[in-house]
Amino acid sequence: MVPDHPVYQQILALVTGIGQPTRARDLCLPLDLPLERENIENTRAKLKRLVSLGIPAETEPGLLTQPRP
């Protein structure tokens, strides 16, 4: 189950829309977050939480692909 917070929905939509493996850094600007270490780390933590729930796949450390159907 996806967490209720809207940022998780935004992250999943972006990962799906990009259509290729992506990193937390690549999601910051579309999420209207400046490319600062804190923002990248916070986005990475959210991605890791989604991976732990089995929603996106992590093809290699830090590289995420589309959510599983």
VMD Tcl script that builds the backbone (N, CA, C; Angstrom):
set m [mol new atoms 207]
animate dup $m
set s [atomselect $m all]
$s set {name element resname resid chain x y z} {
  {N N MET 1 A 0.839 -1.178 0.000}
  {CA C MET 1 A 0.000 0.000 0.000}
  {C C MET 1 A 0.889 1.248 0.000}
  {N N VAL 2 A 0.590 2.179 -0.876}
  {CA C VAL 2 A 1.345 3.428 -0.992}
  {C C VAL 2 A 0.986 4.348 0.175}
  {N N PRO 3 A 1.983 4.968 0.803}
  {CA C PRO 3 A 1.685 5.932 1.869}
  {C C PRO 3 A 0.750 7.035 1.356}
  {N N ASP 4 A -0.066 7.561 2.241}
  {CA C ASP 4 A -1.086 8.546 1.873}
  {C C ASP 4 A -0.543 9.913 1.485}
  {N N HIS 5 A 0.632 10.255 1.930}
  {CA C HIS 5 A 1.152 11.597 1.671}
  {C C HIS 5 A 1.262 11.850 0.166}
  {N N PRO 6 A 0.805 13.018 -0.307}
  {CA C PRO 6 A 0.802 13.307 -1.751}
  {C C PRO 6 A 2.169 13.238 -2.428}
  {N N VAL 7 A 3.242 13.483 -1.694}
  {CA C VAL 7 A 4.562 13.448 -2.331}
  {C C VAL 7 A 4.886 12.046 -2.849}
  {N N TYR 8 A 4.401 11.014 -2.171}
  {CA C TYR 8 A 4.643 9.647 -2.648}
  {C C TYR 8 A 3.916 9.411 -3.976}
  {N N GLN 9 A 2.711 9.962 -4.099}
  {CA C GLN 9 A 1.967 9.848 -5.358}
  {C C GLN 9 A 2.708 10.591 -6.474}
  {N N GLN 10 A 3.257 11.763 -6.152}
  {CA C GLN 10 A 4.020 12.537 -7.134}
  {C C GLN 10 A 5.263 11.770 -7.575}
  {N N ILE 11 A 5.953 11.183 -6.629}
  {CA C ILE 11 A 7.170 10.422 -6.947}
  {C C ILE 11 A 6.838 9.258 -7.866}
  {N N LEU 12 A 5.789 8.514 -7.546}
  {CA C LEU 12 A 5.415 7.372 -8.384}
  {C C LEU 12 A 5.008 7.825 -9.781}
  {N N ALA 13 A 4.286 8.931 -9.868}
  {CA C ALA 13 A 3.884 9.444 -11.180}
  {C C ALA 13 A 5.115 9.840 -11.993}
  {N N LEU 14 A 6.085 10.463 -11.350}
  {CA C LEU 14 A 7.308 10.865 -12.057}
  {C C LEU 14 A 8.107 9.655 -12.517}
  {N N VAL 15 A 8.278 8.677 -11.647}
  {CA C VAL 15 A 9.045 7.479 -12.012}
  {C C VAL 15 A 8.366 6.772 -13.183}
  {N N THR 16 A 7.049 6.718 -13.162}
  {CA C THR 16 A 6.305 6.093 -14.252}
  {C C THR 16 A 6.412 6.927 -15.527}
  {N N GLY 17 A 6.258 8.232 -15.391}
  {CA C GLY 17 A 6.278 9.120 -16.550}
  {C C GLY 17 A 7.621 9.208 -17.237}
  {N N ILE 18 A 8.696 9.103 -16.479}
  {CA C ILE 18 A 10.034 9.177 -17.064}
  {C C ILE 18 A 10.275 7.978 -17.968}
  {N N GLY 19 A 9.775 6.821 -17.567}
  {CA C GLY 19 A 9.857 5.642 -18.416}
  {C C GLY 19 A 11.217 4.980 -18.496}
  {N N GLN 20 A 12.145 5.405 -17.670}
  {CA C GLN 20 A 13.474 4.781 -17.647}
  {C C GLN 20 A 13.991 4.839 -16.214}
  {N N PRO 21 A 14.960 4.020 -15.881}
  {CA C PRO 21 A 15.497 4.070 -14.511}
  {C C PRO 21 A 15.956 5.482 -14.151}
  {N N THR 22 A 15.705 5.869 -12.917}
  {CA C THR 22 A 16.015 7.224 -12.477}
  {C C THR 22 A 16.550 7.230 -11.053}
  {N N ARG 23 A 17.150 8.321 -10.667}
  {CA C ARG 23 A 17.715 8.493 -9.329}
  {C C ARG 23 A 16.992 9.611 -8.594}
  {N N ALA 24 A 17.163 9.644 -7.283}
  {CA C ALA 24 A 16.517 10.659 -6.450}
  {C C ALA 24 A 16.866 12.062 -6.935}
  {N N ARG 25 A 18.099 12.274 -7.299}
  {CA C ARG 25 A 18.549 13.594 -7.763}
  {C C ARG 25 A 17.728 14.057 -8.973}
  {N N ASP 26 A 17.387 13.110 -9.859}
  {CA C ASP 26 A 16.635 13.436 -11.071}
  {C C ASP 26 A 15.190 13.826 -10.772}
  {N N LEU 27 A 14.708 13.493 -9.601}
  {CA C LEU 27 A 13.315 13.785 -9.243}
  {C C LEU 27 A 13.151 15.098 -8.493}
  {N N CYS 28 A 14.224 15.638 -7.966}
  {CA C CYS 28 A 14.119 16.851 -7.146}
  {C C CYS 28 A 13.539 18.035 -7.911}
  {N N LEU 29 A 14.073 18.343 -9.063}
  {CA C LEU 29 A 13.580 19.507 -9.805}
  {C C LEU 29 A 12.119 19.358 -10.218}
  {N N PRO 30 A 11.685 18.195 -10.751}
  {CA C PRO 30 A 10.263 18.060 -11.064}
  {C C PRO 30 A 9.362 18.147 -9.818}
  {N N LEU 31 A 9.930 17.866 -8.647}
  {CA C LEU 31 A 9.172 17.992 -7.393}
  {C C LEU 31 A 9.279 19.407 -6.814}
  {N N ASP 32 A 9.860 20.319 -7.578}
  {CA C ASP 32 A 10.066 21.713 -7.154}
  {C C ASP 32 A 10.965 21.823 -5.929}
  {N N LEU 33 A 11.975 20.965 -5.869}
  {CA C LEU 33 A 12.953 21.008 -4.784}
  {C C LEU 33 A 14.306 21.418 -5.352}
  {N N PRO 34 A 14.975 22.366 -4.730}
  {CA C PRO 34 A 16.319 22.727 -5.191}
  {C C PRO 34 A 17.272 21.533 -5.063}
  {N N LEU 35 A 18.259 21.476 -5.928}
  {CA C LEU 35 A 19.234 20.386 -5.883}
  {C C LEU 35 A 20.215 20.630 -4.736}
  {N N GLU 36 A 19.760 20.365 -3.546}
  {CA C GLU 36 A 20.576 20.468 -2.350}
  {C C GLU 36 A 20.639 19.088 -1.711}
  {N N ARG 37 A 21.721 18.835 -1.030}
  {CA C ARG 37 A 21.940 17.511 -0.451}
  {C C ARG 37 A 20.764 17.040 0.408}
  {N N GLU 38 A 20.246 17.911 1.250}
  {CA C GLU 38 A 19.130 17.537 2.126}
  {C C GLU 38 A 17.911 17.084 1.320}
  {N N ASN 39 A 17.589 17.801 0.255}
  {CA C ASN 39 A 16.442 17.437 -0.572}
  {C C ASN 39 A 16.663 16.111 -1.291}
  {N N ILE 40 A 17.868 15.917 -1.793}
  {CA C ILE 40 A 18.183 14.661 -2.482}
  {C C ILE 40 A 18.094 13.493 -1.503}
  {N N GLU 41 A 18.644 13.664 -0.310}
  {CA C GLU 41 A 18.598 12.595 0.702}
  {C C GLU 41 A 17.167 12.302 1.149}
  {N N ASN 42 A 16.354 13.337 1.321}
  {CA C ASN 42 A 14.957 13.130 1.709}
  {C C ASN 42 A 14.184 12.398 0.613}
  {N N THR 43 A 14.442 12.768 -0.633}
  {CA C THR 43 A 13.787 12.091 -1.755}
  {C C THR 43 A 14.257 10.648 -1.829}
  {N N ARG 44 A 15.545 10.426 -1.616}
  {CA C ARG 44 A 16.085 9.063 -1.628}
  {C C ARG 44 A 15.429 8.214 -0.530}
  {N N ALA 45 A 15.242 8.789 0.641}
  {CA C ALA 45 A 14.605 8.057 1.738}
  {C C ALA 45 A 13.170 7.671 1.368}
  {N N LYS 46 A 12.467 8.573 0.711}
  {CA C LYS 46 A 11.094 8.261 0.285}
  {C C LYS 46 A 11.097 7.148 -0.764}
  {N N LEU 47 A 12.048 7.210 -1.690}
  {CA C LEU 47 A 12.159 6.154 -2.695}
  {C C LEU 47 A 12.465 4.806 -2.044}
  {N N LYS 48 A 13.367 4.811 -1.070}
  {CA C LYS 48 A 13.707 3.565 -0.369}
  {C C LYS 48 A 12.483 3.000 0.349}
  {N N ARG 49 A 11.660 3.885 0.918}
  {CA C ARG 49 A 10.444 3.411 1.587}
  {C C ARG 49 A 9.521 2.749 0.579}
  {N N LEU 50 A 9.365 3.355 -0.587}
  {CA C LEU 50 A 8.522 2.761 -1.623}
  {C C LEU 50 A 9.084 1.427 -2.098}
  {N N VAL 51 A 10.404 1.335 -2.233}
  {CA C VAL 51 A 11.033 0.067 -2.632}
  {C C VAL 51 A 10.768 -0.998 -1.573}
  {N N SER 52 A 10.849 -0.617 -0.300}
  {CA C SER 52 A 10.608 -1.594 0.774}
  {C C SER 52 A 9.171 -2.104 0.755}
  {N N LEU 53 A 8.266 -1.304 0.196}
  {CA C LEU 53 A 6.866 -1.721 0.066}
  {C C LEU 53 A 6.643 -2.518 -1.219}
  {N N GLY 54 A 7.698 -2.639 -2.028}
  {CA C GLY 54 A 7.613 -3.439 -3.244}
  {C C GLY 54 A 6.935 -2.743 -4.407}
  {N N ILE 55 A 6.905 -1.422 -4.391}
  {CA C ILE 55 A 6.193 -0.702 -5.447}
  {C C ILE 55 A 7.110 -0.451 -6.640}
  {N N PRO 56 A 8.149 0.406 -6.561}
  {CA C PRO 56 A 9.089 0.452 -7.681}
  {C C PRO 56 A 10.168 -0.608 -7.482}
  {N N ALA 57 A 10.869 -0.894 -8.531}
  {CA C ALA 57 A 11.979 -1.840 -8.443}
  {C C ALA 57 A 13.289 -1.059 -8.425}
  {N N GLU 58 A 14.235 -1.550 -7.652}
  {CA C GLU 58 A 15.566 -0.943 -7.611}
  {C C GLU 58 A 16.502 -1.859 -8.390}
  {N N THR 59 A 16.869 -1.437 -9.599}
  {CA C THR 59 A 17.678 -2.289 -10.474}
  {C C THR 59 A 19.129 -2.353 -10.041}
  {N N GLU 60 A 19.613 -1.291 -9.412}
  {CA C GLU 60 A 20.931 -1.247 -8.786}
  {C C GLU 60 A 20.824 -0.188 -7.699}
  {N N PRO 61 A 21.756 -0.135 -6.780}
  {CA C PRO 61 A 21.616 0.818 -5.668}
  {C C PRO 61 A 21.342 2.248 -6.144}
  {N N GLY 62 A 20.185 2.763 -5.721}
  {CA C GLY 62 A 19.805 4.134 -6.037}
  {C C GLY 62 A 19.154 4.347 -7.386}
  {N N LEU 63 A 18.994 3.295 -8.176}
  {CA C LEU 63 A 18.407 3.409 -9.521}
  {C C LEU 63 A 17.051 2.716 -9.522}
  {N N LEU 64 A 15.981 3.512 -9.702}
  {CA C LEU 64 A 14.622 3.004 -9.613}
  {C C LEU 64 A 13.962 2.934 -10.977}
  {N N THR 65 A 13.071 1.941 -11.128}
  {CA C THR 65 A 12.310 1.802 -12.366}
  {C C THR 65 A 10.821 1.910 -12.064}
  {N N GLN 66 A 10.040 1.814 -13.105}
  {CA C GLN 66 A 8.587 1.964 -12.988}
  {C C GLN 66 A 7.997 1.076 -11.897}
  {N N PRO 67 A 6.898 1.564 -11.303}
  {CA C PRO 67 A 6.202 0.734 -10.312}
  {C C PRO 67 A 5.733 -0.560 -10.949}
  {N N ARG 68 A 5.714 -1.590 -10.150}
  {CA C ARG 68 A 5.245 -2.882 -10.643}
  {C C ARG 68 A 3.739 -2.855 -10.787}
  {N N PRO 69 A 3.223 -3.549 -11.833}
  {CA C PRO 69 A 1.755 -3.561 -12.018}
  {C C PRO 69 A 1.031 -4.309 -10.913}
}
mol reanalyze $m
mol bondsrecalc $m
mol representation Tube
mol addrep $m
